[in-house]
Amino acid sequence: SKFQEKQNSILYVGRIDHNKGCHTLIKAFLKLAEQHKDYKLLLIGKKVDVEIPEHKQIEFLGHKPIKDVYQYMSKSKLLVLPSEWEEAFGRVVVEAVFNHTISIGSNSGGIPEIFENDNRFIFQKGNIQELYEKMAYYMSLDENDYNFSLNYLLNKFKKYRLKEHINIWDNYIDQIIAREKAGK
């Protein structure tokens, strides 16, 4: 999607619970919303144990089909994965980038590895101030800087595309066949 079609929204997709850091995200967003009345926080997923305040800039959307989630991703400027538990792999971060939305995530579990430990896209889990600063930064980017950051992530995340995995396995199988033919 084009930058001009982006809405001033920050998106979260997943279980809305304490372990996922949603309370931290909400607090950081409320701080951001004080200065930016046109920003929205969109929460997609099942609400578990986090209180979502009644606020005109926070929208709880509940569960959505995957095609709708991808539409929200493509229209949002930023996706945040604020997990505070040892997240194995934050797939939603990769999906958002493939839907042309910049993503940031906490330093919990496997999330930093997705970003190849690039601190521009990682914040300390539970750190409201740092998350606020990262969200403010990415939401304020102009079109050129936004596209630069997005293209950087798209390039880094190429390895997660299905085609790349197929190529890896094809090469691996070709090597095995070549060794067998060579009698090794």
Steps between C-alpha positions, in 0.01 A plus 500: 500500500608856445616730778224750419241230571640430846292603799651642816444174679717273709396137482529213744398146398492210745371402842428811700660402826762599753768258373469646152580847640168655401483700825838657411382575145182667624689718752756605238223574251302712748812711547532535121128577459532803730707670228345344189121508500486342153688181597312177569592177671327199344493177702413178317468177694341333796493707818638296791619694804576858397259784568445703186410855601207674340681752286397649168841421348508133608295252304456137609406305188487147643579197289521558123546263204856498364409688181356782712810498722717541191285794386545669839873432474528659158309812611683553832829687524643284774458158658626445854579164662563593867535148644637468852532123500751297302326521162624212283448673165295814440349402167266801505805729466600332174142492370462874562819581311388280208180708506718814471478618861799574720519280810672534833525251784626448851832341585326190629565146378556461127373844399844667485626219277227577244639855479858366499548684832462839328414730792318742273207257506536356852405644839556376856203288608278684746672834434212740439723800425714319244193354328339845495814647338519227232131537418529880482802470272349255249161670495664834417706382201443670168440288190867469399623402846206264552566324170872481575435324835235275347723398209781427745269262690364344181856423394592354842182290512544347151632188670155438651323479165376158394696521175824536697423191709422299186830613343691394813344153491547470123871580537533257790337218301716581196812472717391160633429373147836632374684322786317175428589523131861570590500189720567681825 
